[in-house]
Structures are given as C-alpha cells and as structure tokens.
Amino acid sequence: RKRLLQALFAVPRTSLELLPPYSRLAATLSRSFRTFASTLFSQLDEEFNSLFATKDQIKIESKVKNVRFLGELAKFRVVSGAESVVLRHLARCLDDFTHHNIDVACHLLEACGGFLYRLPATHLRTHNLLQIMLRLRGIKALDPRHEVMVDDAYYAIRPEEARNKVFKVPKPLSPVQKYIRHLVWEVLTLRNED
C-alpha cells in the first residue's frame, strides 16, 4: 500500500495525462483503504505549500502537476473538505497574481473549476474568486500568453459567457462618410491602376 501511494505521488511532472486516471484509482482505493486518499491528498497539500513558498520559476512544471492532481482529487471528492483546500490555494495564487502563480491558478481552474462552480457549497466562493481574477487581469499588465490563459480558464468554467459575448456592430455611415469611402476605395483605386 505504501509503495502504491509513493508511485501515485511520484507522477512524472511532464505526464499530466496520467493525473485523471490516477485520481480515479485513488478514489476507488479509498473505499477499501480509508486513509489512502487522505494521505495522498495531505502529501500533495504539503508539497504545494513548499512549492508555493519557493518563488522559483524553474519548478513551474512541478507546481502545475501538483495543482492539477489536487484539482482532480477534489473532483472525485476523495477527502472531505478538499474543495475548501483547493479554493484556499486558488486564493493564495490570486493574492500574488504574477508569473508562475497565474499559470498555477489557471491550471487549477481548468482542472476542477467547472466542478467547483457548479457545486452548490462552493459556487459563491468560486464565482467571487473568478471575478477577482478577471479584475486582476484588467488591472495588471499581463503578457498575451497569460491573458489568453486567464480567458481560457474563465470560459472553460463559464462557456455561456463566451456564447453571450456581445460583438460590436458597426455604426451606419453618414452620407459624407460614404462619399469619402467611395472616393478613396473606388475612384482613387481606378486612377492608380491606369
């Protein structure tokens, strides 16, 4: 049992595709071994706290792996109170919304944000954290990669917002504007061709 726990905990940091099946396995085994999932979750929680304390950019893959694994375990509800732990980690990332914390927050929301948003017990807190994240996106000067990540995480949780997004309808042109457009695009273009 201990070797299996260590094998699940020691997922390679580049193998993110293994996290959902490993989480399902942990959820299945937690029915037989009562402390199995709670031990795994507490180890991941301790690892997150130690990784979060070090502001090292080099360990970004380990942080992403850790937070996605925590999110997957929270989705399977392997430990009571896992949702509040995950939301606390998200709030910590939003408190210091820079560089790798943006990546960690977005990966956490992509892993279990939709579940937390639809869960009645955590809906309000998740909604408030999403609004804080959008406000921080608007306030801070983020690079385009981080802006896209924040938008993707938000619209993954709330796809109806993307469908209801209002696009600008061009204003009708006045007769003077139509005439100027005609001169520039049609008359001058014909003269340049000759």
C-alpha positions as CSV (number, residue, x, y, z in Angstrom):
1,R,0.0,0.0,0.0
2,K,2.8,2.4,0.8
3,R,4.6,1.6,-2.5
4,L,1.4,2.3,-4.4
5,L,0.9,5.5,-2.6
6,Q,4.5,6.6,-3.4
7,A,4.0,5.6,-7.0
8,L,0.9,7.7,-7.3
9,F,2.6,10.6,-5.6
10,A,5.7,10.4,-7.7
11,V,4.0,11.0,-11.1
12,P,6.4,12.5,-13.6
13,R,5.9,16.2,-13.8
14,T,5.5,16.1,-17.6
15,S,2.9,13.3,-17.6
16,L,-0.2,15.4,-16.9
17,E,-2.4,13.0,-18.8
18,L,-1.9,10.4,-16.0
19,L,-3.5,12.5,-13.3
20,P,-7.2,11.8,-14.0
21,P,-6.8,8.0,-14.1
22,Y,-4.6,8.1,-11.0
23,S,-7.2,10.2,-9.2
24,R,-9.9,7.8,-10.1
25,L,-7.7,4.9,-8.9
26,A,-7.1,6.8,-5.6
27,A,-10.9,7.4,-5.3
28,T,-11.5,3.7,-5.9
29,L,-8.9,2.5,-3.4
30,S,-10.1,5.0,-0.8
31,R,-13.2,2.8,-0.4
32,S,-11.1,-0.1,0.7
33,F,-8.2,1.7,2.4
34,R,-9.7,4.5,4.5
35,T,-6.5,6.5,4.9
36,F,-5.2,6.0,1.4
37,A,-6.7,9.1,-0.3
38,S,-6.3,11.4,2.7
39,T,-2.6,10.5,2.9
40,L,-2.1,11.2,-0.8
41,F,-4.1,14.5,-0.6
42,S,-2.1,15.7,2.5
43,Q,1.2,14.9,0.8
44,L,0.2,16.9,-2.2
45,D,-1.0,19.7,0.0
46,E,2.3,19.8,1.8
47,E,4.1,19.7,-1.5
48,F,2.0,22.6,-2.7
49,N,2.8,24.7,0.4
50,S,6.5,24.1,0.0
51,L,6.5,24.8,-3.7
52,F,4.4,27.9,-3.2
53,A,6.9,29.2,-0.6
54,T,9.7,29.0,-3.1
55,K,9.2,31.6,-5.8
56,D,11.4,29.6,-8.2
57,Q,10.4,29.8,-11.9
58,I,12.3,26.6,-12.6
59,K,9.8,24.4,-10.7
60,I,6.7,25.5,-12.7
61,E,6.1,22.1,-14.1
62,S,6.1,20.6,-10.6
63,K,3.7,23.2,-9.4
64,V,1.3,22.6,-12.4
65,K,1.5,18.9,-11.8
66,N,0.8,19.3,-8.1
67,V,-2.1,21.7,-8.5
68,R,-3.8,19.6,-11.3
69,F,-3.5,16.5,-9.2
70,L,-5.1,18.3,-6.2
71,G,-7.9,19.5,-8.5
72,E,-8.5,16.1,-9.9
73,L,-8.7,14.6,-6.4
74,A,-11.1,17.4,-5.3
75,K,-13.3,16.5,-8.3
76,F,-13.5,12.9,-7.1
77,R,-14.2,14.1,-3.5
78,V,-11.7,11.7,-2.1
79,V,-11.3,13.8,1.1
80,S,-14.0,15.8,2.8
81,G,-13.1,19.4,2.7
82,A,-10.8,19.1,-0.4
83,E,-12.9,21.7,-2.2
84,S,-12.1,24.3,0.5
85,V,-8.4,23.4,0.4
86,V,-8.3,23.9,-3.4
87,L,-10.1,27.2,-3.2
88,R,-7.7,28.4,-0.5
89,H,-4.8,27.6,-2.8
90,L,-6.5,29.5,-5.6
91,A,-7.0,32.5,-3.3
92,R,-3.3,32.3,-2.4
93,C,-2.4,32.4,-6.1
94,L,-4.7,35.4,-6.7
95,D,-3.1,37.2,-3.7
96,D,0.2,37.1,-5.6
97,F,-1.0,37.2,-9.2
98,T,2.3,37.3,-11.0
99,H,4.2,35.0,-13.4
100,H,4.0,31.3,-12.3
101,N,1.1,32.0,-9.9
102,I,-1.0,32.9,-13.0
103,D,-0.1,29.6,-14.6
104,V,-0.9,27.7,-11.4
105,A,-4.3,29.5,-10.9
106,C,-5.3,28.8,-14.5
107,H,-4.4,25.2,-14.4
108,L,-6.2,24.7,-11.1
109,L,-9.3,26.3,-12.6
110,E,-9.0,24.1,-15.7
111,A,-8.7,21.0,-13.6
112,C,-11.6,21.5,-11.2
113,G,-13.1,25.0,-11.7
114,G,-16.2,23.8,-13.5
115,F,-16.9,21.3,-10.8
116,L,-16.4,23.9,-8.0
117,Y,-18.5,26.4,-9.9
118,R,-21.4,24.0,-10.2
119,L,-21.2,22.6,-6.7
120,P,-23.8,24.5,-4.5
121,A,-21.5,24.6,-1.5
122,T,-18.6,26.3,-3.3
123,H,-20.4,28.2,-6.1
124,L,-20.4,31.6,-4.4
125,R,-16.8,31.4,-3.4
126,T,-15.7,30.2,-6.8
127,H,-17.7,32.9,-8.5
128,N,-16.1,35.6,-6.3
129,L,-12.6,34.2,-7.0
130,L,-13.3,34.3,-10.7
131,Q,-14.4,37.9,-10.6
132,I,-11.2,38.8,-8.6
133,M,-9.2,37.0,-11.3
134,L,-10.9,38.9,-14.1
135,R,-10.4,42.2,-12.3
136,L,-6.7,41.4,-11.7
137,R,-6.4,40.6,-15.4
138,G,-7.8,44.0,-16.3
139,I,-5.7,45.9,-13.8
140,K,-2.3,44.3,-14.3
141,A,-0.3,44.5,-17.5
142,L,-0.1,40.8,-18.3
143,D,1.8,39.4,-21.3
144,P,-0.5,38.0,-24.1
145,R,0.2,34.4,-23.1
146,H,-1.1,35.0,-19.6
147,E,-4.1,36.9,-20.8
148,V,-5.1,34.0,-23.1
149,M,-4.6,31.6,-20.2
150,V,-6.9,33.6,-17.9
151,D,-9.6,33.9,-20.6
152,D,-9.4,30.2,-21.4
153,A,-9.7,29.2,-17.7
154,Y,-12.7,31.6,-17.3
155,Y,-14.5,30.5,-20.4
156,A,-13.8,26.8,-19.6
157,I,-15.8,27.3,-16.4
158,R,-18.5,29.6,-17.8
159,P,-18.9,28.8,-21.5
160,E,-22.3,30.6,-21.6
161,E,-20.4,33.9,-21.2
162,A,-18.5,33.2,-24.4
163,R,-21.7,32.5,-26.3
164,N,-23.4,35.6,-24.9
165,K,-20.5,37.9,-25.6
166,V,-21.8,40.9,-27.4
167,F,-19.8,41.8,-30.5
168,K,-19.7,45.4,-31.7
169,V,-22.0,46.1,-34.6
170,P,-20.5,48.7,-37.0
171,K,-22.3,52.1,-36.8
172,P,-24.1,53.1,-40.0
173,L,-22.1,55.6,-42.0
174,S,-23.3,59.1,-42.7
175,P,-23.7,60.2,-46.4
176,V,-20.4,62.2,-46.1
177,Q,-18.5,59.2,-44.8
178,K,-20.0,57.0,-47.6
179,Y,-18.9,59.6,-50.2
180,I,-15.3,59.7,-48.8
181,R,-15.2,56.0,-48.7
182,H,-16.4,55.9,-52.4
183,L,-13.7,58.4,-53.4
184,V,-10.9,56.6,-51.6
185,W,-11.7,53.0,-52.4
186,E,-13.2,53.3,-55.9
187,V,-12.2,56.5,-57.7
188,L,-8.6,56.7,-56.4
189,T,-8.1,53.0,-56.9
190,L,-9.2,53.2,-60.5
191,R,-6.8,56.1,-61.1
192,N,-3.9,54.2,-59.6
193,E,-4.5,51.3,-61.9
194,D,-4.1,53.4,-65.0
